């Protein structure tokens, strides 16, 4: 019986073991790492960023300088330190979420800080693939690629996919993991000459209800998607045939109170409505329908939408949702 009890205890400890990569830092690297765990993805991420901040703080603390000065018979002390820039270092341009895993309901994350600027890495990554003069209508309008487009008047083929709870870009030269500071740049307002999209409010508080209004100026098949900050994507309208002058309000005011604005794990967030008007029907079978069920955060939904934009007109509308 003792033997069985020992085996049982060993099995139990294995179930709750952290991932093999958790806490492991390569010796031969110029990168700094942070690790975090938590009951939610957000909690694990916050802890990992905090761990990384402590690591970077220990590097710059030696650069703190202090001075003493007598003024009007009083001794005053002053100190300056590079630690004041930690928030910019850690939470902005050079930190990526490199690994994430969920085991028995517990989330584990690894984040890394690379002293090489993201602008340098982006330029090097873009140079590794053939540049096409035919610009993708979405990528050519994203803030992080506008400088490249202005200089080169071309773009390589770019795909986007979920990675470790965040986003990464891929092309023939490989992948480029986006820092969290760049996620915000992926979703913006974009107008179309073929149709318009406008919600009853673009600044919402949690619990507010709103409607999406669409007005069409050319004939085509309209599909409406919603992309959330966590990457989950759902479809609201699928291949609805519309003629010039058609107007739609979603959802139908006669049947619904509207779409409820929700937070992301209790924090302020943003949702993005993307509408496409296409000459032919598109395949929407791979998109999850927006209903009461929870959407997956690792589906290729956003990337699939972007693949249709070369053949369709599109418009984007970004909604901000804050705590009440």
GILINHU-V928069 format. One record per helix or strand of 3 or more residues. SS is the DSSP state (~ for helix, > for strand). FROM is the first residue (numbers start at 1). TO is the last residue. If there is no record, write none. Layout:
SS:FROM:TO, SS:FROM:TO
//
This chain:
~:2:15, >:32:38, ~:41:63, >:65:71, >:74:80, ~:82:93, >:95:103, >:106:113, ~:118:127, ~:139:141, ~:143:152, >:159:163, >:166:171, >:174:177, ~:180:186, >:195:199, >:203:205, >:212:216, >:220:228, >:233:242, >:247:250, >:269:278, ~:301:308, >:312:322
//
